[in-house]
Amino acid sequence: MSRLDQTPFEIAVTGLTHDGRGVARRESGKAVFIAGALPGERVMAQQTARQRSFDEARTVAVLEASPDRVSPRCPHFGVCGGCALQHMDEAQQIHSKQNVLLENLERIGHVTPETVLPPLTDAAWGYRRKGRFSVRRVEKKGKTLVGFREQDPRFVADIGECHTVIPQIGMKVAALATLIDGLQARSDIPQVEFIAGDDTVALVFRHLVPLGEPDRAALVAFAQAHGFAIFLQPGGIESVHALWPESPRLAFRLPQWDVELLFRPLDFIQVNAGLNQTMIASALSLLDAQPGDRVLDLFCGLGNFTLPLARRAATVVGVEGEPALIERARANARRNGIENAAFHVADLSVAPDRAAPWLKGGFDKVLLDPPRVGAREVLSAVAHLAPRRVVYISCHTGSLARDLGILVQEHGFRLRAAGVLDMFPHTTHVESIAVLDRK
């Protein structure tokens, strides 16, 4: 294959890819995806890769800027892969994500919502309370890098701060890198996960060799100086244990429903605390759970939706594939004095047995909140229950569109409404919500 021609070229940008790159067409008609370019702009671009059906390029200079272009807040934007849209106005970001949802509904699911819900937004900065930093000791630089992956995922971004992560962590990245660089085990710590409750911010250090006493003492001193709880992970998830303090309490409150959820440091929680509460309120409003309703909550996790729902409905049944999460959901129900929520362990990645105990008793409403792969295997069972209403929350518009198409075309539901929630500002990820009624 011939070498890339890296001579900068001028081009007009007409669209945006799902991963935040500008879309343009070369004179030959071949598509080119340009990092750092926005629709409506003319840019000077430089080719970075060549594929059979499209080229890849980066923006060298903006000749005619879009009115939606803004100055990125973070000095690492463009190198760090944690964000892709900081150069776009926040209101336009969520509008673009809404377009992605509606296009996928039409293209993949062949469905159109009767109503498009207004986008839901919250704080655009300092919102991320859960994530994972990669760690790499780079001998050539004589330092340890801590951060998200670069846009080229082979490399760890050399960052000193992050403006989308909650400030207690985002403004301490440099201090964290200095800490790890001073440890004897610095080359054997591949990642640090962070997670924050309302009152406690925890760091989980994955380490491939046992930590000596000096390293453990350094971690404790760092925790005490910066107000962190420190966990160690020498092996799999089950190996996670507290280093300091002895028994950290991780929890977040949902005041509107008088609920508090306790969690473990590697549990799944929604990354954006403010938008999580907005999302729960929206889901409960759209579901319209009444005091006499029985509600099924599939992929319930810790009970993020189940327990608020139990404050409104007669009975809520939560189902989840991870036994440890169900244990914590049950404990959370007891702790909150909720007696009308029942929880079951079931693998929802396979079609459920119609005789499964959690399918007994009938349901008026169903809530779905699956992982990225969607809820395809449970859709027939949901349809068989014949609920009056289904609310589907999704973190992947493609699997959502596929599943909504199945519910509408194969099972006779109406797609009443759909919309987006900006759970992840400045990234290309989007949370979506849809409402279906039985015809």
N, C-alpha and C positions, 0 to 999 in steps of 0.2 A: 504494500500500500504506500502511495506517495506521501511525503511529509505534508503536514498541515501548512496551508498558507496563512500566516499570522499577520498579514498586512491589514491594518484597521480598515473597516468599510462602513459607509453611511447607510442607514436603513430606517424605515418607518415601522413602528411597533403597533400592532393592531389588537392584540389580546394578551391574556395572562394564563399561564399554565396552572394546574392544580397545585404545583409546588412553588408558585410565586415568581416564575420567570416570564419575561416578555416574549410574546410570539410575533414573529415576523416571517416574511418570505423573501428568499433571494431572487435574483432576476431569473434564475432557472426554474423557479416555482417551488424549490425545496424549502421546507420549513426550517426555521432556526429559532432556538430557544435561548434567550439572552438574560443572563443573571444581572440584576440591578436595573432592568429597564421596565417601564410602565406603559400601559396602553395609551396611545395618542402621542407618544414621544418620537422624536427623531434622535437617534444616537449614533455615535461612532462605536463600533463593536469589534472585538477581536475573537476569532474562532479559537475554541479550546478543545473541541472534540468533534469527531465525524462519525455519524451512524448511517446506516443504509437509507433510512427514510427521513432523517432530520440531522441538522448540525447543532452544535452547542457553542455558545459564545459568552463573553462577558462584556459589560459596558465599560468603555474606555473614557468616553465623554458624552455628556447630555447636550445636544445641540438645541433642541426645543423641548422644554420640560412640560410635563403634564401638570395641570392645576392641582392634581392630587398629590404631587410630590412634596415631601417635607424632609427636613434634615433629621437623620437618625440621631436618637439620643445617645446610643451606646457607641463608644469609640471602637469597639470590636466588631461592629456590624459590617457584614461583607466578607468577613473571614470566619467568624464563629458561625456554626450551623444551627445554633439554638433559635434564631429568628430569621425570617425571610422577607418580612414586609415592613420593617421599621421606616423605610423610605416612602411609605404610602400613608396618607391621612387615615386616621383611625376609623372615621365614619365610612370611608370608601373601602377599607379592609373588609368590614363585615358585609357591606353591600356586595363585594366581589364573592365572598363566601356564600352568600345567599344565591347568587347566580349559579355557583357551582352546584349547590343543592338542587335548584330547579332544573338545571340542564341534566343532571344525573337522573332525576326522577323521570324526565321525559325520555332520555336516551337509553337508560338501563331498565327502568321499571315500566316505561310506557304508561305513566300515570301523571295526572296533573291535580294538585290540590284545589278544592273549591275556594279556599281562602289561603293567602300567604300571611302568616303571622308576623307582626312587627319584630325585628331583631331584638334580642335581649342582650344588654351589655352591662358591664360593671367597671371597676378600676382597670385601666389599661397598663399600668406599671406596678411593679412590686406585688404581683398577685400570686406568683407561683409558690405554693407551699410544699410541693413534693417533686422530687426529681433525682437525677443521678449525674454526678460529675465523674468523668474519666480522669485517671491519674497516670502520668507517665514521667519517669525520670529520664531526662535527655542529657546525656553526658556531654555532647558537643556544645550545648548551651550552658552546661554547668548548673542546671536548675531542674526543679520538678514542676511540671505543668499540671494545673488542676482546672478543669472546665468542661464544657460540652465539646463534642466532636466539631472539627472544622467542616466547612461545606464539602471539602474532600474528607470523607469519614475515616481515612487512614490515619489522620493526624488529630491530636488533641489541641484545641484552641488555647493559645497563650493569653489568658484573660486575667485582669485584675479586679473586675467587677461585673455584675450582671444586673440590669435594670428591670428585668421581668420577674426575677426571683424575689421573694420577700426580702426587705432590706437587711434583716438580721443575718441573712446568709449571703445575699447578693453583694453586699458591701464588705464582706469578710473573705472573699475568694483569695485575695492576695495573702492574707494572714494564714489561711488554711494551707496554701501552697508552701509558705515559709515553714509552717509547723511540720508538714510531711517531709520537706526537704531536710529537716534536722533529725529525722528519725533514722535509726539504724536499719529499719525495714523499709526504707523509702522506695526501694526498687521492687518490693513485693506487696505493694498496696495498689491494686488496679482500679479501684473505684471507691467513691464515697457517696452514699445515698443520703438525701436530706428529706425530712418530713416535719411538719409543724402542726401542733395542736394550738388551741387558743392560748395556752399558758406555757408550753414547753416546745422548744425547737431541738430536734434530735439529729445527730449525724451517725451514720452506720459505716464503719470502716471495714471494708473487705480486706483481709490479709491472708497471704498465701503461706506464710511461715509464722510460727508462734512469736508473739511480741515479748521482748525482754522487759525487765522491770523499768529501765530508763525510758523506753518508749511509752510504756503504760503511764508512767508518772508525767511525761510530757503531754500526753493526751488529756489526762485529768486536769493538769494545770491550765491547758488551753480551754477546757470546758468551764472551769471556774472563772477564768478571766473574761470569757465572752458570753457566758450564760447559756451554754449548750448542755444537753444530755448526750452522752457518748455511749454507743453500742458497738460491739465487736462482732464480726462475722468471719470465723475461721474456716467455715465450710458452707453447707447448704443453708437454706432459709431457716431450718430448724436449729441451726447452730447460733443464731443471733442471741446475744445476751448483753445485759447492761454492764458497762464498766464504771460509769459515774453519772448521776448518783446511783444508789443501790437499786431503787425501784422507781424509775421515772414514770410519771403519769401523763400519757398522751391521750387527749380528748378534744373534741370540738362540740360546741353547743349549737343547737338550732332553736333559738329563743321563741320564734313564732309558734312552735309546737311544743314548747317546754320539754325538749329532748336533748340529752347529751350522749354522744357516742364515744366510747373508749376504743382505741385501736392499737395495734402493734406496729413497730417501726417500718416493716416492709409490706403492710397491708395496702390494698388499693383504697385511696380516698380521692375525691375530686380535687384537682390541683388548685382551683380558684374558689376560695372560701365564700367570697361575696356572691359570685355568680351561682355557686352551688345552692345557696338559699333561694335566690331568684328562680333557679331552675325547678327546685322542689315546689315552690309556690305555684309556678306556671303549670307543672305537671298535675298537681292536685286540683287546680282550677279547671284544667282541660278534662281531667278524668271525671270531675263532678261527682266524687264519691259522696253518697248519702248515708245517713245514720243507720239505715237498714241494709246496706250493701255488703256483699262478700267480694273481696278484691284479691286477685292473684298477682304477686310481684315476682316476676321471673328474673334471674340474675341479680338477686337482692343484695349480695355482699354483706356488709356490716349492718344493713337495715337503714341505709341513708334515706330511702323512700318509704320503706315498710313502716317504720315507727311513726313518722309524721302521719302517714295514711291511717294508722291505727287510732289516732286521735279523732278521726272523722268517721270511719266506717265501722260497721258492726264487727267484722272479722277480716283480718288480712293474713294471707299465707305467703311467706317468703320462701323461695327456692333458689339454691346456689350449689355449684359443684364442689366448692372447696370446704371440706369439713371444719377446718379451723375457723373460717369466717362465719359459718353457721353457729359454732360454739360461741363466738363473740357477739353475734346478733342476738342469740338467746339471752346471753348475759346482759346485753344492753337493754333488752326488753324488761328483764327483771329489775335492773337498776332504775329504770324509769317508771316502774310500777305499771307497765303495760301488760295486760293479761289477755288481750284479744288478738295477739299476733302469734302465729305458729310458724315454725321454720323447719324445712326439710332439706336434706342433702340429696342432690340428683345431678347426674351428668347431663347437662342440657346441650351438649355438642352432639348427642345422638337422639334419635326419635324416642320419646318417652313411651313406656308401657301404659296403655290406656287404663290399666288396673292400678297404676301407681297411687299410693295413699294420698298424695298431695293433689291429685286430680279429682278427688271425691267431693261431693257436696255441692258442686255447681258454683259458678261465679258470675257476678253481674258486670264486673269490670276487670280488665287485665292491664298491667303495666309491664313493659319490656324495656330492659336497659342492658343489652348484651355487650360483649367486647367487640373489637373491630370486625371479627368474622361474621357478626350478625346472629340472627336467631332462626335461620332457615329450618333447622331440624325440629323446632317446637311449633312451627306455624300451623301444621295440621291439627295438633292437639289443641291449640288455642282456638282454632276455628270450630273444632268439635264441641268445645265448651259453649259456643254460641253466646259470648258476652255481648252486652249492648254496646260497649265501647272499649276500644283499645288505645292506649297511649304508648308510643314507641319512642324511646330516647336513644340516640345513636352518636357514636364518635367517628363514624365512617359513612360518608354519604353514598358510596357505592353499594355497600351491603344493605344499607337502609333502603335505597331505591329498589334493589332486587327483591327484598322482603315485602315491601309495600306493594310491588307489582303482583307478587304471589297472592297476598291477602285480597287484593282487589279483583284480580282476574280469575283466580282459581277458587276463592272462598267467598266471594260475594260481598266484600266490605266496600264502603264508600270512604274515599280519602277526603275527610272534611277539611283538614287544615295541615299545614306544615310550615316550619320556620327554623331559624338558626339562633344559636346562643353563642356569644363570643367568650367561650371558656378559655381560649388560648390567644389573646391579642398578640399581634406582631409575628405570629407563626401562621402557617397555612392550614393548621388543624382547625376543625370546627365541630361543634356539638350541634345536633339537630333534634327537633321534636316534631312528631306527627300524631294526628288524631284520626282514628277510623271508627266509623259506626257500622253496625250490622244493618244491611238493607232490610 
